[in-house]
Amino acid sequence: MPGGEFSAPQRDYILACAGCHGIQGFSNPNLVPSLQGLVGYFLELPEGRAYLSRLPNVAFSTLSDERLAAVLNYMVFEIGGASAPVGTRPYAAAEVGELRKQPLTEVALSAYRRQLVETLILRYQAPVTLRGYGATTAP
């Protein structure tokens, strides 16, 4: 960050996401999922890619589709780092716009996340630390 300036996606992330997920994507994983080095694994699966846009706080964000896509790309490719699959295409505004019309509900969210995480660990060798959030409430 030359001069200590933040890019527009970084600013939007800080204002909309960092309060819970941390400025660099580190959080208390028992309360909120950590993103640092982990969030990109979700893009191994089409439903995991959709999941990130359908999360309630993402889907109901006041950001435009374009700005939200930029924040998701910042999260996946910057905060997620090497966890993003090689060759992953960035989110596009139109894609995010369609996905956020189908937000996940709180009732389905934890079970759906557990299912995605277990698939990513078993099939794609995602680290078990991806379980973190919600692991203590698993059935």
Buried (B, 14 or more C-beta within 10 A) or exposed (E): EEEEEEEEBBBBBEEBBBEEBBEEBEBEBEEBBBBBBBBBBBBBBEEBBBBBBBBEEBBEBEBEBEBBBBBBBBBBBBBBBEBBBEEBEEBEBEBBBEBBEEBBEEEEBBEBBBEBBBBBBEEEEBEEEBBBBBBEEEE
